[in-house]
């Protein structure tokens, strides 16, 4: 399918070009992911500029990610209900305004609050970009190739973020890291209005508000509890946070079981072909972003690297994601998702083991080797698990399914930053480097678990294709 004759809703009938739509959707995903990686390399400068400790820096990342993870399922459902193009426009607008507030934040509290609002915009964007791609590429082989391209182009945020962030922070300070989003958001709104099909949604689908509230509160409470434990909060604070977290998550599960249109798709999560790729994606993001958080602190505060040098040092982690994503898409189209994900997990185990050799005065040879292997493994996994989720989902639930997939990834990101930051502690502490060794060993074990799950739960070659 190369061209469709659907109306874009701009007042006249335009012919829809799937390639152009794919490009704009990739740009939207790129913008959201850029704000994870570009901020990571700026964290030490933000900490010095706003006098923030490691716990508050974790919230600069996790405030954004928790909002995305908590609201992605709602974003997918809203897109299914009112049409994904409308949701995309709203998401870009919210994201741009919040970026403006981030850039002018007078203290870390305002910055974290604005990052949460940015996350709301991102939660609207992410599932709709994927759902629109699925709409304009209806055949499975075409979807696999398109999603591979989507993963590759959006993954450019990973090398672009540290490089752009390092350059901006080094030359102009940390605030331009957020200023750059404002014109990008405006341009993407215009491109979406011109290219994306304005298909009507299914207004019969209602939003599970109690389930959504419980899920958002529970996820935020979980991250708060982990960060509090890692930074020696009082027992009363930790206990209260744990109780609120459990009560909120229980509310979300009960509401999902009773609702006609639950925010948590329990029926899909009971299917191993849907659950397994989402767990693998969660594991990948947890490891990837947890390591990115602590190694950025390691590079700048332990080894004394500049922000730009730190950005250059993480390129071996990021570039393979871009290069190998289309390869993974082609492998998935030909052989099913299992082959690519299995190979990716095996390579990633080796990368994690390489990071056990990090030391305060040993240079970055082992870091670059580990990052390169982890990047290759993740590059083979990313597009393939997305394709696996799409294959396991009914077409009329594309928004909810892609929202679930991205939620799993963002839960992994939030959990990774919280767990790795809590275990490693302050980079000026005496046990920081030793903690990196234990974290590297733990990630190797986690990759092995993902490998076993892949063999059990992901599809191989389909005989019907």
VOGU-3710 file (C-alpha; in Angstrom, 3 decimals, decimal comma):
1> xxxxxxxxxx> 0,000/0,000/0,000  1,603/3,264/-1,113  -1,162/5,846/-1,218  -4,590/6,075/0,358  -7,387/8,448/-0,608  -8,627/9,326/2,866  -9,432/12,884/3,831  -7,113/14,655/6,213  -9,911/16,861/7,437  -8,222/20,108/6,328
11> xxxxxxxxxx> -11,197/21,235/4,225  -10,427/19,265/1,064  -9,636/15,693/0,230  -5,922/15,002/0,181  -4,345/11,766/-0,795  -2,605/10,197/2,144  1,033/9,282/1,557  2,008/6,597/4,100  5,688/7,510/3,777  5,031/11,105/4,756
21> xxxxxxxxxx> 2,780/10,035/7,616  5,491/7,676/8,835  8,040/10,502/8,762  5,884/12,806/10,869  5,028/10,076/13,370  8,731/9,309/13,709  9,375/12,995/14,352  6,793/13,004/17,146  8,312/9,953/18,806  11,776/11,476/18,347
31> xxxxxxxxxx> 10,719/14,633/20,180  9,401/12,717/23,203  12,433/10,423/23,462  14,827/13,321/22,949  13,626/14,814/26,204  14,719/11,726/28,129  18,257/11,511/26,794  18,954/15,209/26,382  18,101/15,786/30,037  20,278/12,932/31,324
41> xxxxxxxxxx> 23,521/14,562/30,228  22,352/17,893/31,690  21,556/16,489/35,150  24,855/17,389/36,853  24,557/20,976/35,555  20,917/21,173/36,670  21,945/19,865/40,083  24,644/22,514/40,474  22,515/25,309/39,024  19,403/24,628/41,105
51> xxxxxxxxxx> 21,241/23,162/44,127  19,549/19,774/43,863  20,625/16,430/45,314  20,552/13,073/43,496  17,027/12,262/44,709  15,619/15,457/43,175  17,554/14,800/39,947  15,905/11,389/39,789  12,546/13,145/39,860  13,585/15,478/37,031
61> xxxxxxxxxx> 13,750/12,305/34,928  11,064/10,249/36,629  8,463/13,019/36,956  8,368/13,056/33,157  8,486/9,298/32,759  5,949/8,464/35,471  3,415/10,825/33,878  3,988/9,172/30,510  3,777/5,654/31,912  0,712/6,379/34,004
71> xxxxxxxxxx> -1,274/8,102/31,263  -0,214/6,225/28,128  -3,084/3,763/28,403  -5,508/6,647/28,706  -3,855/8,312/25,710  -4,331/5,190/23,609  -7,951/4,818/24,667  -8,720/8,499/24,048  -7,153/8,185/20,605  -9,308/5,157/19,843
81> xxxxxxxxxx> -12,369/7,103/21,003  -11,966/10,555/19,379  -9,399/9,913/16,654  -5,630/9,746/16,910  -4,858/12,920/14,950  -6,759/15,106/17,414  -4,882/13,511/20,294  -1,561/14,064/18,533  -2,244/17,794/18,110  -3,238/18,185/21,768
91> xxxxxxxxxx> -0,176/16,265/22,911  2,241/18,381/20,879  0,664/21,587/22,194  0,873/20,517/25,854  4,436/19,302/25,356  5,533/22,614/23,828  3,985/24,791/26,542  5,457/22,627/29,310  8,890/22,829/27,688  8,659/26,617/27,839
101> xxxxxxxxxx> 7,954/26,422/31,588  10,885/24,019/32,082  13,215/26,433/30,318  12,243/29,296/32,649  11,909/27,311/35,907  13,257/29,306/38,899  13,786/26,241/41,120  13,804/22,466/40,965  10,220/22,153/42,225  8,847/24,128/39,277
111> xxxxxxxxxx> 11,093/22,165/36,926  9,787/18,827/38,197  6,183/20,045/37,972  6,683/21,187/34,385  8,351/17,867/33,555  5,208/16,111/34,768  3,112/18,253/32,409  5,548/17,427/29,597  4,892/13,783/30,396  1,155/14,329/29,979
121> xxxxxxxxxx> 1,802/15,602/26,468  4,111/12,696/25,759  1,495/10,231/26,981  -0,932/11,547/24,389  1,672/11,419/21,620  3,296/8,033/21,986  0,398/5,593/21,470  -1,132/7,691/18,719  2,067/7,792/16,655  2,157/3,993/16,640
131> xxxxxxxxxx> -1,592/3,641/16,055  -1,493/5,957/13,024  1,364/3,915/11,552  -0,657/0,731/12,016  -3,627/2,423/10,323  -1,747/3,453/7,176  0,276/0,211/6,908  -2,408/-2,474/7,355  -0,488/-5,544/6,095  1,808/-7,288/8,586
141> xxxxxxxxxx> 4,955/-7,264/6,468  4,490/-3,552/5,759  3,854/-2,885/9,437  7,038/-4,702/10,439  9,113/-2,649/7,996  7,395/0,623/8,956  7,814/-0,053/12,666  11,461/-0,886/12,050  11,905/2,490/10,365  9,941/4,182/13,156
151> xxxxxxxxxx> 12,193/2,568/15,752  15,346/3,537/13,861  14,442/7,197/13,295  12,957/7,721/16,737  16,044/6,038/18,196  18,120/8,852/16,706  17,035/10,669/19,877  19,425/8,450/21,806  22,643/9,649/20,138  21,219/13,093/19,338
161> xxxxxxxxxx> 20,112/13,743/22,925  23,476/13,358/24,651  25,315/15,154/21,828  22,888/18,059/21,582  22,496/18,221/25,348  26,237/18,127/25,918  26,849/20,868/23,367  24,054/23,103/24,692  25,008/22,642/28,332  28,694/23,186/27,608
171> xxxxxxxxxx> 28,145/26,387/25,625  24,894/27,908/26,889  23,888/26,145/30,111  21,067/23,684/30,794  18,023/25,846/29,997  18,370/25,667/26,178  17,929/21,902/26,562  14,227/22,713/27,022  14,013/25,790/24,776  14,809/23,641/21,753
181> xxxxxxxxxx> 11,505/21,754/22,119  9,292/24,797/21,574  9,880/25,387/17,830  10,099/21,630/17,210  6,650/21,119/18,727  5,167/23,918/16,609  6,618/22,481/13,394  5,365/18,992/14,196  1,831/20,260/14,833  1,763/21,826/11,357
191> xxxxxxxxxx> 3,124/18,660/9,741  0,586/16,457/11,541  -2,310/18,631/10,398  -1,156/18,291/6,793  -0,238/14,603/6,602  -2,089/12,490/9,179  -5,492/10,977/8,285  -8,435/12,354/10,284  -10,222/9,071/10,876  -13,172/9,064/13,283
201> xxxxxxxxxx> -12,797/7,227/16,553  -15,102/4,824/18,347  -17,058/7,057/20,715  -18,627/4,054/22,383  -15,412/3,447/24,315  -15,472/5,055/27,772  -12,450/5,846/29,918  -11,910/3,832/33,112  -11,308/6,833/35,388  -10,944/4,933/38,734
211> xxxxxxxxxx> -8,565/2,455/37,110  -6,554/5,275/35,536  -6,301/7,220/38,810  -5,265/4,119/40,719  -2,639/3,222/38,136  -1,097/6,715/38,026  -1,038/7,039/41,824  0,277/3,513/42,247  3,089/3,945/39,764  4,105/7,303/41,220
221> xxxxxxxxxx> 3,962/5,841/44,714  6,134/2,896/43,676  8,826/5,180/42,272  8,622/7,433/45,344  9,007/4,410/47,637  12,085/3,120/45,788  13,766/6,539/45,757  12,932/7,061/49,451  14,468/3,711/50,419  17,606/4,466/48,455
231> xxxxxxxxxx> 18,077/7,857/50,070  17,405/6,833/53,694  13,960/8,332/54,223  12,306/7,661/57,577  10,459/4,367/58,180  7,126/6,171/58,550  7,489/7,848/55,143  8,441/4,593/53,439  5,634/2,630/55,111  2,997/5,236/54,244
241> xxxxxxxxxx> 4,193/5,370/50,644  4,110/1,585/50,342  0,560/1,398/51,718  -0,686/4,099/49,330  1,046/2,349/46,424  -0,501/-1,042/47,159  -3,975/0,426/47,733  -3,823/2,422/44,495  -2,638/-0,530/42,402  -5,313/-2,768/43,962
251> xxxxxxxxxx> -7,937/-0,164/43,030  -6,653/-0,124/39,461  -6,823/-3,917/39,193  -10,320/-4,146/40,676  -11,613/-1,402/38,403  -10,011/-3,066/35,372  -11,755/-6,328/36,218  -15,172/-4,648/36,473  -15,060/-1,989/33,767  -16,440/-2,545/30,259
261> xxxxxxxxxx> -13,489/-0,571/28,851  -10,674/-0,939/31,398  -7,548/1,185/31,274  -5,569/-2,003/31,983  -6,383/-4,595/29,284  -6,431/-7,632/31,569  -7,791/-9,887/28,830  -4,797/-9,101/26,619  -2,338/-9,356/29,500  -3,507/-12,922/30,152
271> xxxxxxxxxx> -2,214/-13,921/26,715  1,433/-14,926/26,709  1,972/-13,681/23,141  0,939/-10,198/24,303  2,388/-10,180/27,819  5,815/-11,625/26,966  7,028/-8,940/24,521  5,817/-6,242/26,887  7,805/-7,736/29,776  10,890/-7,958/27,548
281> xxxxxxxxxx> 10,433/-4,298/26,525  10,024/-3,255/30,174  13,228/-5,115/31,097  15,150/-3,534/28,237  14,131/0,014/29,149  14,744/-0,566/32,852  18,321/-1,662/32,186  19,036/0,816/29,409  17,813/3,946/31,167  18,978/2,907/34,624
291> xxxxxxxxxx> 22,499/2,448/33,281  22,305/5,707/31,334  21,375/7,592/34,515  24,181/6,243/36,707  26,884/6,195/34,032  26,213/9,847/33,194  26,956/10,659/36,828  29,967/8,319/36,696  31,416/10,009/33,631  30,997/13,590/34,871
301> xxxxxxxxxx> 31,326/13,343/38,662  33,763/10,407/39,007  35,903/10,606/35,858  35,543/14,391/35,469  34,317/14,402/31,860  32,633/17,480/30,389  28,948/17,284/29,338  29,937/17,062/25,666  32,531/14,361/26,322  29,920/12,438/28,312
311> xxxxxxxxxx> 27,525/12,706/25,391  30,159/11,359/23,022  30,901/8,486/25,398  27,371/7,105/25,235  27,303/6,974/21,423  28,268/3,259/21,355  25,105/2,625/23,344  22,884/4,686/21,057  24,134/4,303/17,483  23,479/0,523/17,195
321> xxxxxxxxxx> 19,853/1,182/18,110  19,531/3,326/15,001  21,529/1,091/12,686  20,027/-2,249/13,713  16,347/-1,296/14,098  15,592/-1,656/10,334  17,558/-4,915/10,322  15,383/-6,188/13,156  12,290/-5,120/11,209  13,385/-7,146/8,175
331> xxxxxxxxxx> 14,246/-10,189/10,303  10,837/-9,972/11,961  9,047/-9,668/8,621  10,844/-12,780/7,350  11,120/-14,988/10,440  8,865/-13,590/13,143  9,973/-11,601/16,211  11,487/-14,442/18,263  14,741/-14,764/16,300  15,749/-11,117/16,532
341> xxxxxxxxxx> 14,834/-10,748/20,222  16,685/-13,945/21,175  19,872/-12,781/19,491  19,516/-9,324/21,046  19,177/-10,691/24,590  22,231/-12,928/24,159  24,397/-10,012/22,969  23,108/-7,777/25,778  24,184/-10,316/28,421  27,766/-9,940/27,198
351> xxxxxxxxxx> 27,449/-6,157/27,341  26,292/-6,208/30,960  29,167/-8,494/31,958  31,654/-6,075/30,365  30,443/-3,313/32,686  31,539/-5,299/35,748  35,087/-4,172/34,893  34,456/-0,463/35,540  36,786/1,252/38,005  37,345/4,828/39,114
361> xxxxxxxxxx> 40,749/5,114/37,437  40,567/2,545/34,637  39,486/4,769/31,746  36,386/4,047/29,683  37,444/1,131/27,465  35,227/-1,392/29,233  32,391/1,151/29,382  32,519/1,677/25,620  32,671/-2,081/24,981  29,723/-2,751/27,263
371> xxxxxxxxxx> 27,722/0,110/25,780  28,405/-1,129/22,247  27,184/-4,648/23,006  24,139/-3,379/24,918  23,288/-1,050/22,050  23,494/-3,898/19,526  21,301/-6,110/21,675  18,691/-3,421/22,230  18,730/-2,503/18,540  17,718/-6,050/17,628
381> xxxxxxxxxx> 15,025/-6,137/20,312  13,221/-2,789/19,991  11,355/-3,051/16,697  10,756/-6,785/17,103  8,895/-6,553/20,414  6,738/-3,748/18,993  5,835/-5,952/16,027  5,105/-8,850/18,399  2,653/-6,705/20,377  0,889/-5,549/17,204
391> xxxxxxxxxx> 0,569/-9,141/15,938  -1,027/-10,220/19,204  -3,662/-7,441/19,203  -7,046/-7,082/17,472  -6,997/-4,256/14,908  -9,786/-2,282/16,620  -7,733/-2,036/19,825  -4,536/-0,721/18,252  -4,427/2,441/20,377  -4,904/0,586/23,655
401> xxxxxxxxxx> -2,363/-2,073/22,687  0,312/0,376/21,603  -0,413/2,394/24,724  0,182/-0,742/26,789  3,425/-1,423/24,945  4,751/2,072/25,527  3,522/1,994/29,131  5,621/-1,102/29,741  8,665/0,697/28,329  8,118/3,829/30,395
411> xxxxxxxxxx> 7,506/1,818/33,575  10,870/0,243/32,857  12,467/3,669/32,384  10,996/5,056/35,613  11,865/1,911/37,538  15,383/1,842/36,131  16,177/5,421/37,138  14,652/4,873/40,590  16,314/1,498/41,266  19,735/2,242/39,809
421> xxxxxxxxxx> 19,872/5,661/41,435  18,812/4,198/44,792  21,384/1,378/44,663  24,291/3,496/43,403  23,636/6,539/45,603  25,649/9,728/45,293  28,580/9,629/42,826  30,735/11,196/45,557  30,032/8,255/47,872  32,650/5,598/48,588
431> xxxxxxxxxx> 30,486/2,712/47,348  29,288/4,241/44,075  31,635/2,370/41,705  31,272/-0,924/43,593  27,500/-0,559/43,273  27,885/-0,261/39,503  29,472/-3,736/39,476  26,543/-5,289/41,319  24,082/-3,507/39,053  25,903/-4,826/35,973
441> xxxxxxxxxx> 25,702/-8,406/37,285  22,012/-7,957/38,080  21,317/-6,712/34,551  23,035/-9,785/33,071  20,681/-11,975/35,098  17,703/-9,879/33,965  18,718/-10,269/30,306  18,940/-14,049/30,819  15,380/-14,006/32,184  14,224/-12,014/29,151
451> xxxxxxxxxx> 15,910/-14,575/26,892  14,023/-17,444/28,528  10,749/-15,517/28,295  11,393/-14,826/24,614  11,798/-18,499/23,815  8,569/-19,269/25,667  6,286/-16,385/24,773  7,223/-14,793/21,422  6,112/-16,080/18,043  8,494/-17,478/15,465
461> xxxxx> 7,815/-17,616/11,761  4,091/-17,574/10,972  2,952/-20,284/8,617  0,123/-18,064/7,434  2,432/-15,356/6,106
//
